[in-house]
Amino acid sequence: MSALADAAEDYLRLRNSLGHDLAAYHRQLPRFVDYLDATGTPTVTVAAALAWVQGPDVDPNTTVGPRRMTVARGFARYMAGIDAGTEVPPPGLLPNRRRWRPPFIYSPTDIDTLMAGARRLRRPLPAATHETLIGLLAATGMRVGEAIRLDRGDIDWADAVLTIRQSKFGKTRLVPVHASTLTALDRYTRTRDWICPQTTAQSFFVSMAGTRMIYQHVQQTFRRLCDDAGIGTGAEHPPRIHDLRHTFAVRTLLEWYRAGVDVEARMQTLSTYLGHRDPRSTYWYFSAQPELLALAAARLELSREVMGR
């Protein structure tokens, strides 16, 4: 390990001891240190921080860059007490403008088409992997990172429950799945173990090399499947794989409203299932679908009429 990597570990250990929630730092800081080491930069500089947060893998229309800068700035403040050559990036260097991007809501036909496209991938293992991964995301609303971090021991085959470890907010949660989802996972397991019987990786989804899947590769393949199928053609914003999560939440809420259930009473359950900190994050999905807003407004108006009688 480099001196910077040692310093980063000390920094994270110190902040953890003070009770800070550092899930994002544990993901991003090692990547920043790797970048500094790879470019031969001995400590944090403003130029190096800017180059990292504006790298080719960062979409400028997202909040990834500003979040990365927060991580770099925090580490720089710590390093400034150790290395006089450290430069602390000033606030406002990279505006943290949160842009709301309307999600693309997939139809059931869209999802079937994407899974069929995955089955036609040239090699059997990638075909099975991407088909099953898309189906799992659509059926559970899991985050992509949560799905590719699944280990083989995280699936309880007897009770049909997935264990999601160290998700976005550093929490672990249990995700029950439908029997049909468990059947699809079992089918993938048999295909994977037949093609890669010697792999020692613990990851559930594996690459052709038998290693854990990489998010960028999953994203690129999904983008290609959408383009090949013409899904999202003409849409203001191209569909993303993360939009499968939005689609799951919106479809669940629509089904609840159409069934006449007490949606407000169930919001905490959906929030927990999705891994949100609290239901306020789950209510955000109402803005993603006009039909949801209309149903919610109609339900509110009906309740007012009942109460006014």
Protein Blocks (a to p, Z undefined) as FASTA:
>chain_A
ZZklmmmmmmmmmmmmnopacklmmmmmmmmmmmmmmnopabdcfklmmmmmmgfklcfk
bcklmmmmmmmmmmmmmmmmmmmkbccddehklccdddddddddddfklmmmmmmmmmmp
mblklmmmmmmmmmmmmmnopafklmmmpcfklpcfknopacdehifnopacdddddfkl
mmmmmmmmmmmmmmmmmbcbfbfbdcfkopacdfklmmmmmmmmmmmnopoihiabacdf
klmmmmmmmmmmmmmmmnopafklmmmmmmmmnopablklmmmmmmmpmklmmmmmmmmm
mmmmmmmZZ
